[in-house]
């Protein structure tokens, strides 16, 4: 019998929750995002995770990393002047 990894049977809600926890540990300490309201960071992070899951991603580490990249691209202050 083939073994199925736990991530393959997890619902999208569980994937979002697990990936959110992984990403949040980084986001809450990220100096580039510190100027943002916590509620904004939470909602945008969750939105990015949900979008990636709808696109088919199921690896929670990939989900977390992609959401962090997107969050920084959207909310981190620009260094260009």
CORDA-V362234 format. One record per pair of residues at least 24 apart in sequence whose ideal C-beta (glycine too) atoms are under 10 Angstrom apart, sorted by sequence separation. I is the first residue (numbers start at 1). GAP is how many residues later the second one is. D is the distance in Angstrom with one decimal. If there is no record, write none. Layout:
i,gap,d
I,GAP,D
I,GAP,D
//
This chain:
i,gap,d
47,24,9.4
20,25,6.3
23,25,8.6
45,25,8.7
48,25,9.9
19,26,9.1
20,26,6.2
23,26,7.3
44,26,8.1
45,26,5.7
48,26,8.4
19,27,9.5
22,27,9.9
44,27,5.7
47,27,9.9
20,28,9.8
16,29,9.6
17,29,9.5
19,29,9.5
20,29,6.0
16,30,6.5
19,30,5.1
20,30,9.9
41,30,7.0
44,30,6.5
45,30,9.7
16,31,10.0
18,31,9.6
19,31,9.8
40,31,9.7
44,31,6.7
17,32,9.1
16,33,4.9
19,33,8.2
15,34,7.7
16,34,6.0
19,34,8.2
40,34,10.0
41,34,7.3
15,35,9.3
33,35,9.0
36,35,8.8
40,35,7.3
16,36,9.3
12,37,9.3
13,37,9.5
15,37,9.2
16,37,6.5
23,37,9.2
27,37,9.3
12,38,7.4
15,38,5.7
19,38,9.0
22,38,6.1
23,38,9.6
26,38,7.8
30,38,7.8
33,38,6.7
36,38,9.7
19,39,9.8
21,39,8.8
22,39,6.6
25,39,8.9
26,39,8.9
32,39,9.5
33,39,6.7
36,39,5.2
13,40,9.3
19,40,8.7
20,40,9.3
23,40,7.8
24,40,8.6
27,40,8.5
32,40,5.9
35,40,8.4
36,40,8.8
12,41,5.0
19,41,4.4
22,41,8.0
23,41,3.9
26,41,9.9
27,41,6.3
30,41,8.5
33,41,9.8
35,41,8.8
36,41,9.8
11,42,9.8
12,42,8.0
15,42,8.5
18,42,4.7
19,42,7.9
22,42,4.0
23,42,7.7
26,42,5.8
30,42,7.3
33,42,5.9
34,42,9.7
35,42,6.9
15,43,6.4
17,43,9.3
18,43,9.6
19,43,8.5
20,43,8.7
21,43,8.4
22,43,8.5
23,43,9.1
24,43,9.7
32,43,8.2
33,43,6.0
15,44,9.0
16,44,9.2
19,44,3.8
20,44,7.7
23,44,5.1
24,44,9.5
27,44,6.5
32,44,3.9
33,44,9.3
15,45,6.2
18,45,8.3
19,45,4.6
22,45,9.2
23,45,5.3
26,45,9.7
27,45,8.8
30,45,9.7
31,45,9.3
32,45,6.9
12,46,9.1
14,46,9.3
18,46,8.5
19,46,9.1
22,46,9.1
26,46,9.9
30,46,8.0
16,47,7.9
19,47,9.1
20,47,8.0
32,47,9.3
10,48,7.7
15,48,6.6
19,48,6.8
23,48,7.9
27,48,9.7
8,50,6.9
10,50,8.5
7,51,5.6
16,51,9.6
7,52,6.6
5,53,9.2
7,53,6.5
5,54,9.8
7,54,9.8
7,56,9.9
//
